[in-house]
Amino acid sequence: MSIHTVPSRDFARDVGNAKRLATEGPVFITDRGKPAFALLKIEDYYALTNTKQRSLLDIMDAIPGGEFEYEPPRIDGDFKPVEFD
């Protein structure tokens, strides 16, 4: 695993390069020469935090007070078909 360092200016100009580098190992993004952020593959993050990937539904279910019923309103009326030219 190799570790790369990318200045924040270069990161802002070419995010794709930083993402490519992250496939090889962590990427440290520096601000004025000092490490400010770290970019990791999501698999590496989950391994580092000893967690597993959660679905959006799992995340939404974990929001406090998130249990509520919602019935979208019905729209009644006469609608004409769309015409494509």
Secondary structure, 3 states (H helix, E strand, C coil): CCCEEEEHHHHHHCHHHHHHHHCCCCEEEEECCEEEEEECCHHHHHHHHCCCCCCHHHHHHCCCCCCCCCCCCCCCCCCCCCCCC
